[in-house]
């Protein structure tokens, strides 16, 4: 698992920009907020009434999919 619930939201978005769509779909535009620098994925999810584990799973799924696509196109 690349992304965990204790990572800061901005850290996740900077390292994995493809996760922006997942946050937006979940109703979390937090990456544009100054609080995202200090707020963890878990804190942000709870503040928005989102299932933390489901969000972390979705974030990791998109990262895995993008990485798999990059590997496939590199061959």
PDB file of N, CA, C, O and CB in Angstrom:
ATOM      1  N   UNK A   1       0.859  -1.182   0.000  1.00  0.00           N
ATOM      2  CA  UNK A   1       0.000   0.000   0.000  1.00  0.00           C
ATOM      3  C   UNK A   1       0.899   1.238   0.000  1.00  0.00           C
ATOM      4  O   UNK A   1       1.742   1.398   0.883  1.00  0.00           O
ATOM      5  CB  UNK A   1      -0.974   0.002   1.239  1.00  0.00           C
ATOM      6  N   UNK A   2       0.722   2.083  -0.964  1.00  0.00           N
ATOM      7  CA  UNK A   2       1.534   3.275  -1.116  1.00  0.00           C
ATOM      8  C   UNK A   2       1.016   4.450  -0.284  1.00  0.00           C
ATOM      9  O   UNK A   2       1.784   5.217   0.297  1.00  0.00           O
ATOM     10  CB  UNK A   2       1.593   3.665  -2.569  1.00  0.00           C
ATOM     11  N   UNK A   3      -0.293   4.560  -0.249  1.00  0.00           N
ATOM     12  CA  UNK A   3      -0.926   5.669   0.464  1.00  0.00           C
ATOM     13  C   UNK A   3      -1.574   5.118   1.719  1.00  0.00           C
ATOM     14  O   UNK A   3      -2.263   4.098   1.687  1.00  0.00           O
ATOM     15  CB  UNK A   3      -1.976   6.403  -0.432  1.00  0.00           C
ATOM     16  N   UNK A   4      -1.342   5.814   2.828  1.00  0.00           N
ATOM     17  CA  UNK A   4      -1.945   5.422   4.098  1.00  0.00           C
ATOM     18  C   UNK A   4      -2.778   6.577   4.635  1.00  0.00           C
ATOM     19  O   UNK A   4      -2.628   7.724   4.213  1.00  0.00           O
ATOM     20  CB  UNK A   4      -0.859   5.003   5.124  1.00  0.00           C
ATOM     21  N   UNK A   5      -3.650   6.255   5.566  1.00  0.00           N
ATOM     22  CA  UNK A   5      -4.550   7.271   6.103  1.00  0.00           C
ATOM     23  C   UNK A   5      -3.840   8.314   6.955  1.00  0.00           C
ATOM     24  O   UNK A   5      -4.405   9.372   7.233  1.00  0.00           O
ATOM     25  CB  UNK A   5      -5.624   6.616   6.914  1.00  0.00           C
ATOM     26  N   UNK A   6      -2.610   8.029   7.373  1.00  0.00           N
ATOM     27  CA  UNK A   6      -1.898   9.011   8.198  1.00  0.00           C
ATOM     28  C   UNK A   6      -1.012   9.954   7.387  1.00  0.00           C
ATOM     29  O   UNK A   6      -0.303  10.781   7.961  1.00  0.00           O
ATOM     30  CB  UNK A   6      -1.054   8.296   9.221  1.00  0.00           C
ATOM     31  N   UNK A   7      -1.045   9.838   6.054  1.00  0.00           N
ATOM     32  CA  UNK A   7      -0.281  10.757   5.208  1.00  0.00           C
ATOM     33  C   UNK A   7      -1.042  12.079   5.059  1.00  0.00           C
ATOM     34  O   UNK A   7      -2.273  12.097   5.048  1.00  0.00           O
ATOM     35  CB  UNK A   7      -0.009  10.122   3.811  1.00  0.00           C
ATOM     36  N   UNK A   8      -0.303  13.175   4.946  1.00  0.00           N
ATOM     37  CA  UNK A   8      -0.936  14.474   4.704  1.00  0.00           C
ATOM     38  C   UNK A   8      -1.527  14.485   3.300  1.00  0.00           C
ATOM     39  O   UNK A   8      -0.954  13.912   2.373  1.00  0.00           O
ATOM     40  CB  UNK A   8       0.084  15.642   4.884  1.00  0.00           C
ATOM     41  N   UNK A   9      -2.661  15.131   3.153  1.00  0.00           N
ATOM     42  CA  UNK A   9      -3.337  15.190   1.859  1.00  0.00           C
ATOM     43  C   UNK A   9      -2.420  15.806   0.806  1.00  0.00           C
ATOM     44  O   UNK A   9      -2.311  15.274  -0.298  1.00  0.00           O
ATOM     45  CB  UNK A   9      -4.645  15.997   1.968  1.00  0.00           C
ATOM     46  N   UNK A  10      -1.772  16.899   1.125  1.00  0.00           N
ATOM     47  CA  UNK A  10      -0.909  17.571   0.148  1.00  0.00           C
ATOM     48  C   UNK A  10       0.270  16.681  -0.234  1.00  0.00           C
ATOM     49  O   UNK A  10       0.720  16.709  -1.380  1.00  0.00           O
ATOM     50  CB  UNK A  10      -0.400  18.913   0.710  1.00  0.00           C
ATOM     51  N   UNK A  11       0.768  15.898   0.707  1.00  0.00           N
ATOM     52  CA  UNK A  11       1.855  14.955   0.424  1.00  0.00           C
ATOM     53  C   UNK A  11       1.396  13.917  -0.608  1.00  0.00           C
ATOM     54  O   UNK A  11       2.137  13.582  -1.532  1.00  0.00           O
ATOM     55  CB  UNK A  11       2.326  14.252   1.730  1.00  0.00           C
ATOM     56  N   UNK A  12       0.191  13.422  -0.444  1.00  0.00           N
ATOM     57  CA  UNK A  12      -0.356  12.434  -1.370  1.00  0.00           C
ATOM     58  C   UNK A  12      -0.494  13.046  -2.764  1.00  0.00           C
ATOM     59  O   UNK A  12      -0.068  12.447  -3.752  1.00  0.00           O
ATOM     60  CB  UNK A  12      -1.724  11.911  -0.867  1.00  0.00           C
ATOM     61  N   UNK A  13      -1.082  14.221  -2.842  1.00  0.00           N
ATOM     62  CA  UNK A  13      -1.329  14.866  -4.132  1.00  0.00           C
ATOM     63  C   UNK A  13      -0.026  15.237  -4.833  1.00  0.00           C
ATOM     64  O   UNK A  13       0.079  15.116  -6.053  1.00  0.00           O
ATOM     65  CB  UNK A  13      -2.191  16.112  -3.943  1.00  0.00           C
ATOM     66  N   UNK A  14       0.958  15.684  -4.075  1.00  0.00           N
ATOM     67  CA  UNK A  14       2.238  16.036  -4.692  1.00  0.00           C
ATOM     68  C   UNK A  14       2.958  14.798  -5.212  1.00  0.00           C
ATOM     69  O   UNK A  14       3.548  14.834  -6.292  1.00  0.00           O
ATOM     70  CB  UNK A  14       3.128  16.775  -3.690  1.00  0.00           C
ATOM     71  N   UNK A  15       2.916  13.716  -4.467  1.00  0.00           N
ATOM     72  CA  UNK A  15       3.611  12.498  -4.872  1.00  0.00           C
ATOM     73  C   UNK A  15       2.841  11.744  -5.949  1.00  0.00           C
ATOM     74  O   UNK A  15       3.436  11.131  -6.835  1.00  0.00           O
ATOM     75  CB  UNK A  15       3.834  11.594  -3.667  1.00  0.00           C
ATOM     76  N   UNK A  16       1.524  11.795  -5.868  1.00  0.00           N
ATOM     77  CA  UNK A  16       0.663  11.066  -6.798  1.00  0.00           C
ATOM     78  C   UNK A  16      -0.427  12.004  -7.336  1.00  0.00           C
ATOM     79  O   UNK A  16      -1.563  11.951  -6.864  1.00  0.00           O
ATOM     80  CB  UNK A  16       0.027   9.825  -6.101  1.00  0.00           C
ATOM     81  N   UNK A  17      -0.105  12.850  -8.303  1.00  0.00           N
ATOM     82  CA  UNK A  17      -1.083  13.831  -8.803  1.00  0.00           C
ATOM     83  C   UNK A  17      -2.359  13.203  -9.369  1.00  0.00           C
ATOM     84  O   UNK A  17      -3.406  13.849  -9.421  1.00  0.00           O
ATOM     85  CB  UNK A  17      -0.441  14.679  -9.869  1.00  0.00           C
ATOM     86  N   UNK A  18      -2.265  11.948  -9.789  1.00  0.00           N
ATOM     87  CA  UNK A  18      -3.445  11.281 -10.331  1.00  0.00           C
ATOM     88  C   UNK A  18      -4.533  11.089  -9.270  1.00  0.00           C
ATOM     89  O   UNK A  18      -5.674  10.785  -9.616  1.00  0.00           O
ATOM     90  CB  UNK A  18      -3.055   9.931 -10.922  1.00  0.00           C
ATOM     91  N   UNK A  19      -4.205  11.259  -7.998  1.00  0.00           N
ATOM     92  CA  UNK A  19      -5.195  11.091  -6.931  1.00  0.00           C
ATOM     93  C   UNK A  19      -6.140  12.287  -6.806  1.00  0.00           C
ATOM     94  O   UNK A  19      -7.160  12.204  -6.122  1.00  0.00           O
ATOM     95  CB  UNK A  19      -4.489  10.865  -5.610  1.00  0.00           C
ATOM     96  N   UNK A  20      -5.806  13.384  -7.457  1.00  0.00           N
ATOM     97  CA  UNK A  20      -6.672  14.571  -7.379  1.00  0.00           C
ATOM     98  C   UNK A  20      -8.098  14.208  -7.790  1.00  0.00           C
ATOM     99  O   UNK A  20      -9.060  14.632  -7.150  1.00  0.00           O
ATOM    100  CB  UNK A  20      -6.124  15.714  -8.282  1.00  0.00           C
ATOM    101  N   UNK A  21      -8.229  13.428  -8.853  1.00  0.00           N
ATOM    102  CA  UNK A  21      -9.562  13.052  -9.321  1.00  0.00           C
ATOM    103  C   UNK A  21     -10.327  12.247  -8.274  1.00  0.00           C
ATOM    104  O   UNK A  21     -11.539  12.409  -8.130  1.00  0.00           O
ATOM    105  CB  UNK A  21      -9.457  12.252 -10.609  1.00  0.00           C
ATOM    106  N   UNK A  22      -9.631  11.387  -7.549  1.00  0.00           N
ATOM    107  CA  UNK A  22     -10.286  10.577  -6.511  1.00  0.00           C
ATOM    108  C   UNK A  22     -10.778  11.485  -5.390  1.00  0.00           C
ATOM    109  O   UNK A  22     -11.912  11.349  -4.930  1.00  0.00           O
ATOM    110  CB  UNK A  22      -9.312   9.495  -5.948  1.00  0.00           C
ATOM    111  N   UNK A  23      -9.928  12.411  -4.949  1.00  0.00           N
ATOM    112  CA  UNK A  23     -10.346  13.353  -3.908  1.00  0.00           C
ATOM    113  C   UNK A  23     -11.550  14.178  -4.374  1.00  0.00           C
ATOM    114  O   UNK A  23     -12.506  14.370  -3.624  1.00  0.00           O
ATOM    115  CB  UNK A  23      -9.176  14.286  -3.524  1.00  0.00           C
ATOM    116  N   UNK A  24     -11.494  14.661  -5.615  1.00  0.00           N
ATOM    117  CA  UNK A  24     -12.592  15.473  -6.136  1.00  0.00           C
ATOM    118  C   UNK A  24     -13.893  14.664  -6.218  1.00  0.00           C
ATOM    119  O   UNK A  24     -14.956  15.156  -5.840  1.00  0.00           O
ATOM    120  CB  UNK A  24     -12.228  16.029  -7.521  1.00  0.00           C
ATOM    121  N   UNK A  25     -13.807  13.436  -6.709  1.00  0.00           N
ATOM    122  CA  UNK A  25     -14.980  12.575  -6.820  1.00  0.00           C
ATOM    123  C   UNK A  25     -15.594  12.312  -5.449  1.00  0.00           C
ATOM    124  O   UNK A  25     -16.813  12.205  -5.313  1.00  0.00           O
ATOM    125  CB  UNK A  25     -14.609  11.252  -7.497  1.00  0.00           C
ATOM    126  N   UNK A  26     -14.737  12.209  -4.437  1.00  0.00           N
ATOM    127  CA  UNK A  26     -15.211  11.959  -3.071  1.00  0.00           C
ATOM    128  C   UNK A  26     -15.775  13.226  -2.423  1.00  0.00           C
ATOM    129  O   UNK A  26     -16.336  13.166  -1.329  1.00  0.00           O
ATOM    130  CB  UNK A  26     -14.073  11.403  -2.212  1.00  0.00           C
ATOM    131  N   UNK A  27     -15.631  14.364  -3.091  1.00  0.00           N
ATOM    132  CA  UNK A  27     -16.134  15.619  -2.541  1.00  0.00           C
ATOM    133  C   UNK A  27     -15.119  16.355  -1.694  1.00  0.00           C
ATOM    134  O   UNK A  27     -15.465  17.217  -0.886  1.00  0.00           O
ATOM    135  CB  UNK A  27     -17.354  15.360  -1.729  1.00  0.00           C
ATOM    136  N   UNK A  28     -13.854  15.999  -1.891  1.00  0.00           N
ATOM    137  CA  UNK A  28     -12.783  16.635  -1.109  1.00  0.00           C
ATOM    138  C   UNK A  28     -11.882  17.450  -2.034  1.00  0.00           C
ATOM    139  O   UNK A  28     -11.012  16.901  -2.710  1.00  0.00           O
ATOM    140  CB  UNK A  28     -11.948  15.568  -0.340  1.00  0.00           C
ATOM    141  N   UNK A  29     -12.099  18.746  -2.055  1.00  0.00           N
ATOM    142  CA  UNK A  29     -11.219  19.624  -2.815  1.00  0.00           C
ATOM    143  C   UNK A  29     -10.101  20.131  -1.922  1.00  0.00           C
ATOM    144  O   UNK A  29      -9.557  21.214  -2.139  1.00  0.00           O
ATOM    145  CB  UNK A  29     -12.005  20.801  -3.416  1.00  0.00           C
ATOM    146  N   UNK A  30      -9.768  19.344  -0.928  1.00  0.00           N
ATOM    147  CA  UNK A  30      -8.853  19.743   0.137  1.00  0.00           C
ATOM    148  C   UNK A  30      -7.444  20.081  -0.325  1.00  0.00           C
ATOM    149  O   UNK A  30      -6.751  20.864   0.326  1.00  0.00           O
ATOM    150  CB  UNK A  30      -8.777  18.667   1.139  1.00  0.00           C
ATOM    151  N   UNK A  31      -7.018  19.510  -1.424  1.00  0.00           N
ATOM    152  CA  UNK A  31      -5.648  19.742  -1.846  1.00  0.00           C
ATOM    153  C   UNK A  31      -5.387  21.207  -2.176  1.00  0.00           C
ATOM    154  O   UNK A  31      -4.233  21.636  -2.199  1.00  0.00           O
ATOM    155  CB  UNK A  31      -5.326  18.882  -3.041  1.00  0.00           C
ATOM    156  N   UNK A  32      -6.441  21.981  -2.430  1.00  0.00           N
ATOM    157  CA  UNK A  32      -6.286  23.405  -2.703  1.00  0.00           C
ATOM    158  C   UNK A  32      -6.392  24.265  -1.446  1.00  0.00           C
ATOM    159  O   UNK A  32      -6.235  25.485  -1.507  1.00  0.00           O
ATOM    160  CB  UNK A  32      -7.321  23.847  -3.704  1.00  0.00           C
ATOM    161  N   UNK A  33      -6.652  23.642  -0.336  1.00  0.00           N
ATOM    162  CA  UNK A  33      -6.849  24.341   0.928  1.00  0.00           C
ATOM    163  C   UNK A  33      -5.562  24.318   1.741  1.00  0.00           C
ATOM    164  O   UNK A  33      -4.837  23.324   1.731  1.00  0.00           O
ATOM    165  CB  UNK A  33      -8.004  23.710   1.728  1.00  0.00           C
ATOM    166  N   UNK A  34      -5.279  25.396   2.434  1.00  0.00           N
ATOM    167  CA  UNK A  34      -4.047  25.452   3.239  1.00  0.00           C
ATOM    168  C   UNK A  34      -4.049  24.411   4.361  1.00  0.00           C
ATOM    169  O   UNK A  34      -2.987  24.033   4.856  1.00  0.00           O
ATOM    170  CB  UNK A  34      -3.870  26.854   3.837  1.00  0.00           C
ATOM    171  N   UNK A  35      -5.218  23.954   4.758  1.00  0.00           N
ATOM    172  CA  UNK A  35      -5.323  22.946   5.804  1.00  0.00           C
ATOM    173  C   UNK A  35      -4.749  21.608   5.320  1.00  0.00           C
ATOM    174  O   UNK A  35      -4.301  20.796   6.129  1.00  0.00           O
ATOM    175  CB  UNK A  35      -6.791  22.776   6.240  1.00  0.00           C
ATOM    176  N   UNK A  36      -4.765  21.380   3.999  1.00  0.00           N
ATOM    177  CA  UNK A  36      -4.285  20.110   3.437  1.00  0.00           C
ATOM    178  C   UNK A  36      -2.817  19.861   3.757  1.00  0.00           C
ATOM    179  O   UNK A  36      -2.366  18.715   3.745  1.00  0.00           O
ATOM    180  CB  UNK A  36      -4.488  20.094   1.928  1.00  0.00           C
ATOM    181  N   UNK A  37      -2.083  20.904   4.036  1.00  0.00           N
ATOM    182  CA  UNK A  37      -0.666  20.738   4.381  1.00  0.00           C
ATOM    183  C   UNK A  37      -0.504  20.046   5.728  1.00  0.00           C
ATOM    184  O   UNK A  37       0.518  19.412   5.989  1.00  0.00           O
ATOM    185  CB  UNK A  37       0.042  22.097   4.404  1.00  0.00           C
ATOM    186  N   UNK A  38      -1.506  20.169   6.571  1.00  0.00           N
ATOM    187  CA  UNK A  38      -1.425  19.646   7.933  1.00  0.00           C
ATOM    188  C   UNK A  38      -2.408  18.510   8.191  1.00  0.00           C
ATOM    189  O   UNK A  38      -2.225  17.724   9.121  1.00  0.00           O
ATOM    190  CB  UNK A  38      -1.669  20.756   8.919  1.00  0.00           C
ATOM    191  N   UNK A  39      -3.447  18.424   7.371  1.00  0.00           N
ATOM    192  CA  UNK A  39      -4.508  17.449   7.592  1.00  0.00           C
ATOM    193  C   UNK A  39      -4.169  16.124   6.919  1.00  0.00           C
ATOM    194  O   UNK A  39      -3.725  16.097   5.771  1.00  0.00           O
ATOM    195  CB  UNK A  39      -5.847  17.984   7.069  1.00  0.00           C
ATOM    196  N   UNK A  40      -4.378  15.040   7.631  1.00  0.00           N
ATOM    197  CA  UNK A  40      -4.132  13.719   7.065  1.00  0.00           C
ATOM    198  C   UNK A  40      -5.323  13.288   6.212  1.00  0.00           C
ATOM    199  O   UNK A  40      -6.400  13.882   6.271  1.00  0.00           O
ATOM    200  CB  UNK A  40      -3.862  12.686   8.183  1.00  0.00           C
ATOM    201  N   UNK A  41      -5.107  12.260   5.434  1.00  0.00           N
ATOM    202  CA  UNK A  41      -6.188  11.696   4.633  1.00  0.00           C
ATOM    203  C   UNK A  41      -7.339  11.283   5.553  1.00  0.00           C
ATOM    204  O   UNK A  41      -8.507  11.517   5.240  1.00  0.00           O
ATOM    205  CB  UNK A  41      -5.684  10.481   3.800  1.00  0.00           C
ATOM    206  N   UNK A  42      -7.007  10.676   6.673  1.00  0.00           N
ATOM    207  CA  UNK A  42      -8.043  10.253   7.614  1.00  0.00           C
ATOM    208  C   UNK A  42      -8.819  11.446   8.170  1.00  0.00           C
ATOM    209  O   UNK A  42     -10.049  11.415   8.208  1.00  0.00           O
ATOM    210  CB  UNK A  42      -7.421   9.457   8.761  1.00  0.00           C
ATOM    211  N   UNK A  43      -8.128  12.481   8.595  1.00  0.00           N
ATOM    212  CA  UNK A  43      -8.801  13.656   9.145  1.00  0.00           C
ATOM    213  C   UNK A  43      -9.702  14.315   8.107  1.00  0.00           C
ATOM    214  O   UNK A  43     -10.826  14.712   8.415  1.00  0.00           O
ATOM    215  CB  UNK A  43      -7.773  14.664   9.659  1.00  0.00           C
ATOM    216  N   UNK A  44      -9.208  14.428   6.880  1.00  0.00           N
ATOM    217  CA  UNK A  44     -10.003  15.031   5.811  1.00  0.00           C
ATOM    218  C   UNK A  44     -11.233  14.206   5.487  1.00  0.00           C
ATOM    219  O   UNK A  44     -12.322  14.746   5.295  1.00  0.00           O
ATOM    220  CB  UNK A  44      -9.161  15.204   4.564  1.00  0.00           C
ATOM    221  N   UNK A  45     -11.056  12.899   5.429  1.00  0.00           N
ATOM    222  CA  UNK A  45     -12.182  12.016   5.129  1.00  0.00           C
ATOM    223  C   UNK A  45     -13.238  12.106   6.224  1.00  0.00           C
ATOM    224  O   UNK A  45     -14.431  12.219   5.941  1.00  0.00           O
ATOM    225  CB  UNK A  45     -11.702  10.563   4.970  1.00  0.00           C
ATOM    226  N   UNK A  46     -12.798  12.056   7.457  1.00  0.00           N
ATOM    227  CA  UNK A  46     -13.754  12.136   8.572  1.00  0.00           C
ATOM    228  C   UNK A  46     -14.491  13.477   8.578  1.00  0.00           C
ATOM    229  O   UNK A  46     -15.689  13.528   8.856  1.00  0.00           O
ATOM    230  CB  UNK A  46     -13.028  11.933   9.915  1.00  0.00           C
ATOM    231  N   UNK A  47     -13.781  14.548   8.272  1.00  0.00           N
ATOM    232  CA  UNK A  47     -14.399  15.877   8.246  1.00  0.00           C
ATOM    233  C   UNK A  47     -15.472  15.967   7.162  1.00  0.00           C
ATOM    234  O   UNK A  47     -16.411  16.755   7.275  1.00  0.00           O
ATOM    235  CB  UNK A  47     -13.332  16.958   8.019  1.00  0.00           C
ATOM    236  N   UNK A  48     -15.328  15.157   6.112  1.00  0.00           N
ATOM    237  CA  UNK A  48     -16.287  15.183   5.013  1.00  0.00           C
ATOM    238  C   UNK A  48     -17.260  14.004   5.065  1.00  0.00           C
ATOM    239  O   UNK A  48     -18.056  13.816   4.144  1.00  0.00           O
ATOM    240  CB  UNK A  48     -15.551  15.183   3.687  1.00  0.00           C
ATOM    241  N   UNK A  49     -17.199  13.209   6.139  1.00  0.00           N
ATOM    242  CA  UNK A  49     -18.117  12.088   6.292  1.00  0.00           C
ATOM    243  C   UNK A  49     -17.873  10.960   5.304  1.00  0.00           C
ATOM    244  O   UNK A  49     -18.807  10.279   4.880  1.00  0.00           O
ATOM    245  CB  UNK A  49     -19.516  12.568   6.151  1.00  0.00           C
ATOM    246  N   UNK A  50     -16.602  10.769   4.938  1.00  0.00           N
ATOM    247  CA  UNK A  50     -16.231   9.755   3.949  1.00  0.00           C
ATOM    248  C   UNK A  50     -15.589   8.571   4.669  1.00  0.00           C
ATOM    249  O   UNK A  50     -14.836   8.750   5.627  1.00  0.00           O
ATOM    250  CB  UNK A  50     -15.261  10.344   2.875  1.00  0.00           C
ATOM    251  N   UNK A  51     -15.892   7.365   4.200  1.00  0.00           N
ATOM    252  CA  UNK A  51     -15.285   6.158   4.741  1.00  0.00           C
ATOM    253  C   UNK A  51     -13.782   6.196   4.457  1.00  0.00           C
ATOM    254  O   UNK A  51     -13.366   6.180   3.299  1.00  0.00           O
ATOM    255  CB  UNK A  51     -15.940   4.878   4.131  1.00  0.00           C
ATOM    256  N   UNK A  52     -12.984   6.245   5.499  1.00  0.00           N
ATOM    257  CA  UNK A  52     -11.533   6.403   5.382  1.00  0.00           C
ATOM    258  C   UNK A  52     -10.900   5.243   4.621  1.00  0.00           C
ATOM    259  O   UNK A  52     -10.104   5.455   3.706  1.00  0.00           O
ATOM    260  CB  UNK A  52     -10.903   6.519   6.765  1.00  0.00           C
ATOM    261  N   UNK A  53     -11.253   4.022   4.999  1.00  0.00           N
ATOM    262  CA  UNK A  53     -10.650   2.854   4.365  1.00  0.00           C
ATOM    263  C   UNK A  53     -11.010   2.768   2.889  1.00  0.00           C
ATOM    264  O   UNK A  53     -10.164   2.414   2.068  1.00  0.00           O
ATOM    265  CB  UNK A  53     -11.086   1.585   5.078  1.00  0.00           C
ATOM    266  N   UNK A  54     -12.238   3.082   2.545  1.00  0.00           N
ATOM    267  CA  UNK A  54     -12.663   3.058   1.141  1.00  0.00           C
ATOM    268  C   UNK A  54     -11.909   4.116   0.341  1.00  0.00           C
ATOM    269  O   UNK A  54     -11.528   3.872  -0.804  1.00  0.00           O
ATOM    270  CB  UNK A  54     -14.190   3.287   1.029  1.00  0.00           C
ATOM    271  N   UNK A  55     -11.690   5.290   0.937  1.00  0.00           N
ATOM    272  CA  UNK A  55     -10.952   6.345   0.254  1.00  0.00           C
ATOM    273  C   UNK A  55      -9.508   5.932   0.021  1.00  0.00           C
ATOM    274  O   UNK A  55      -8.984   6.109  -1.078  1.00  0.00           O
ATOM    275  CB  UNK A  55     -11.005   7.642   1.057  1.00  0.00           C
ATOM    276  N   UNK A  56      -8.862   5.386   1.036  1.00  0.00           N
ATOM    277  CA  UNK A  56      -7.467   4.950   0.904  1.00  0.00           C
ATOM    278  C   UNK A  56      -7.370   3.850  -0.157  1.00  0.00           C
ATOM    279  O   UNK A  56      -6.434   3.835  -0.957  1.00  0.00           O
ATOM    280  CB  UNK A  56      -6.911   4.441   2.272  1.00  0.00           C
ATOM    281  N   UNK A  57      -8.332   2.938  -0.160  1.00  0.00           N
ATOM    282  CA  UNK A  57      -8.331   1.880  -1.181  1.00  0.00           C
ATOM    283  C   UNK A  57      -8.451   2.482  -2.583  1.00  0.00           C
ATOM    284  O   UNK A  57      -7.731   2.076  -3.495  1.00  0.00           O
ATOM    285  CB  UNK A  57      -9.488   0.882  -0.929  1.00  0.00           C
ATOM    286  N   UNK A  58      -9.350   3.440  -2.756  1.00  0.00           N
ATOM    287  CA  UNK A  58      -9.541   4.072  -4.071  1.00  0.00           C
ATOM    288  C   UNK A  58      -8.292   4.834  -4.501  1.00  0.00           C
ATOM    289  O   UNK A  58      -7.912   4.799  -5.671  1.00  0.00           O
ATOM    290  CB  UNK A  58     -10.751   5.023  -4.041  1.00  0.00           C
ATOM    291  N   UNK A  59      -7.656   5.521  -3.559  1.00  0.00           N
ATOM    292  CA  UNK A  59      -6.430   6.252  -3.877  1.00  0.00           C
ATOM    293  C   UNK A  59      -5.339   5.295  -4.341  1.00  0.00           C
ATOM    294  O   UNK A  59      -4.652   5.566  -5.325  1.00  0.00           O
ATOM    295  CB  UNK A  59      -5.947   7.055  -2.658  1.00  0.00           C
ATOM    296  N   UNK A  60      -5.179   4.186  -3.642  1.00  0.00           N
ATOM    297  CA  UNK A  60      -4.159   3.212  -4.014  1.00  0.00           C
ATOM    298  C   UNK A  60      -4.493   2.504  -5.323  1.00  0.00           C
ATOM    299  O   UNK A  60      -3.591   2.157  -6.085  1.00  0.00           O
ATOM    300  CB  UNK A  60      -3.988   2.191  -2.907  1.00  0.00           C
ATOM    301  N   UNK A  61      -5.762   2.288  -5.588  1.00  0.00           N
ATOM    302  CA  UNK A  61      -6.157   1.658  -6.848  1.00  0.00           C
ATOM    303  C   UNK A  61      -5.768   2.520  -8.038  1.00  0.00           C
ATOM    304  O   UNK A  61      -5.264   2.005  -9.036  1.00  0.00           O
ATOM    305  CB  UNK A  61      -7.662   1.393  -6.864  1.00  0.00           C
ATOM    306  N   UNK A  62      -5.995   3.829  -7.945  1.00  0.00           N
ATOM    307  CA  UNK A  62      -5.662   4.706  -9.068  1.00  0.00           C
ATOM    308  C   UNK A  62      -4.151   4.797  -9.249  1.00  0.00           C
ATOM    309  O   UNK A  62      -3.667   4.834 -10.380  1.00  0.00           O
ATOM    310  CB  UNK A  62      -6.257   6.108  -8.854  1.00  0.00           C
ATOM    311  N   UNK A  63      -3.412   4.834  -8.167  1.00  0.00           N
ATOM    312  CA  UNK A  63      -1.953   4.874  -8.260  1.00  0.00           C
ATOM    313  C   UNK A  63      -1.439   3.580  -8.893  1.00  0.00           C
ATOM    314  O   UNK A  63      -0.571   3.616  -9.766  1.00  0.00           O
ATOM    315  CB  UNK A  63      -1.317   5.087  -6.859  1.00  0.00           C
ATOM    316  N   UNK A  64      -1.964   2.453  -8.460  1.00  0.00           N
ATOM    317  CA  UNK A  64      -1.556   1.173  -9.028  1.00  0.00           C
ATOM    318  C   UNK A  64      -1.891   1.094 -10.519  1.00  0.00           C
ATOM    319  O   UNK A  64      -1.091   0.592 -11.309  1.00  0.00           O
ATOM    320  CB  UNK A  64      -2.229   0.022  -8.276  1.00  0.00           C
ATOM    321  N   UNK A  65      -3.059   1.584 -10.902  1.00  0.00           N
ATOM    322  CA  UNK A  65      -3.467   1.549 -12.308  1.00  0.00           C
ATOM    323  C   UNK A  65      -2.557   2.412 -13.171  1.00  0.00           C
ATOM    324  O   UNK A  65      -2.155   2.002 -14.260  1.00  0.00           O
ATOM    325  CB  UNK A  65      -4.917   2.014 -12.453  1.00  0.00           C
ATOM    326  N   UNK A  66      -2.233   3.598 -12.690  1.00  0.00           N
ATOM    327  CA  UNK A  66      -1.347   4.493 -13.443  1.00  0.00           C
ATOM    328  C   UNK A  66       0.041   3.881 -13.570  1.00  0.00           C
ATOM    329  O   UNK A  66       0.647   3.928 -14.641  1.00  0.00           O
ATOM    330  CB  UNK A  66      -1.260   5.876 -12.762  1.00  0.00           C
ATOM    331  N   UNK A  67       0.541   3.314 -12.493  1.00  0.00           N
ATOM    332  CA  UNK A  67       1.864   2.690 -12.535  1.00  0.00           C
ATOM    333  C   UNK A  67       1.876   1.475 -13.468  1.00  0.00           C
ATOM    334  O   UNK A  67       2.852   1.266 -14.189  1.00  0.00           O
ATOM    335  CB  UNK A  67       2.300   2.274 -11.121  1.00  0.00           C
ATOM    336  N   UNK A  68       0.828   0.687 -13.466  1.00  0.00           N
ATOM    337  CA  UNK A  68       0.740  -0.473 -14.359  1.00  0.00           C
ATOM    338  C   UNK A  68       0.702  -0.022 -15.817  1.00  0.00           C
ATOM    339  O   UNK A  68       1.312  -0.654 -16.679  1.00  0.00           O
ATOM    340  CB  UNK A  68      -0.511  -1.321 -14.030  1.00  0.00           C
ATOM    341  N   UNK A  69      -0.001   1.054 -16.091  1.00  0.00           N
ATOM    342  CA  UNK A  69      -0.066   1.594 -17.444  1.00  0.00           C
ATOM    343  C   UNK A  69       1.300   2.100 -17.901  1.00  0.00           C
ATOM    344  O   UNK A  69       1.688   1.901 -19.052  1.00  0.00           O
ATOM    345  CB  UNK A  69      -1.097   2.723 -17.517  1.00  0.00           C
ATOM    346  N   UNK A  70       2.025   2.754 -16.998  1.00  0.00           N
ATOM    347  CA  UNK A  70       3.357   3.252 -17.315  1.00  0.00           C
ATOM    348  C   UNK A  70       4.306   2.104 -17.637  1.00  0.00           C
ATOM    349  O   UNK A  70       5.112   2.201 -18.563  1.00  0.00           O
ATOM    350  CB  UNK A  70       3.906   4.082 -16.155  1.00  0.00           C
ATOM    351  N   UNK A  71       4.212   1.024 -16.881  1.00  0.00           N
ATOM    352  CA  UNK A  71       5.056  -0.151 -17.122  1.00  0.00           C
ATOM    353  C   UNK A  71       4.701  -0.771 -18.475  1.00  0.00           C
ATOM    354  O   UNK A  71       5.589  -1.140 -19.245  1.00  0.00           O
ATOM    355  CB  UNK A  71       4.886  -1.199 -15.980  1.00  0.00           C
ATOM    356  N   UNK A  72       3.415  -0.881 -18.759  1.00  0.00           N
ATOM    357  CA  UNK A  72       2.972  -1.491 -20.006  1.00  0.00           C
ATOM    358  C   UNK A  72       3.409  -0.683 -21.231  1.00  0.00           C
ATOM    359  O   UNK A  72       3.790  -1.260 -22.249  1.00  0.00           O
ATOM    360  CB  UNK A  72       1.461  -1.642 -19.999  1.00  0.00           C
ATOM    361  N   UNK A  73       3.357   0.631 -21.140  1.00  0.00           N
ATOM    362  CA  UNK A  73       3.757   1.469 -22.273  1.00  0.00           C
ATOM    363  C   UNK A  73       5.266   1.582 -22.418  1.00  0.00           C
ATOM    364  O   UNK A  73       5.757   1.964 -23.480  1.00  0.00           O
ATOM    365  CB  UNK A  73       3.165   2.848 -22.127  1.00  0.00           C
ATOM    366  N   UNK A  74       6.006   1.257 -21.369  1.00  0.00           N
ATOM    367  CA  UNK A  74       7.469   1.307 -21.421  1.00  0.00           C
ATOM    368  C   UNK A  74       8.054   0.097 -22.141  1.00  0.00           C
ATOM    369  O   UNK A  74       9.216   0.106 -22.546  1.00  0.00           O
ATOM    370  CB  UNK A  74       8.041   1.393 -20.012  1.00  0.00           C
ATOM    371  N   UNK A  75       7.243  -0.934 -22.296  1.00  0.00           N
ATOM    372  CA  UNK A  75       7.740  -2.165 -22.926  1.00  0.00           C
ATOM    373  C   UNK A  75       7.744  -2.059 -24.435  1.00  0.00           C
ATOM    374  O   UNK A  75       8.132  -3.006 -25.119  1.00  0.00           O
ATOM    375  CB  UNK A  75       6.898  -3.357 -22.502  1.00  0.00           C
TER     376      UNK A  75
END
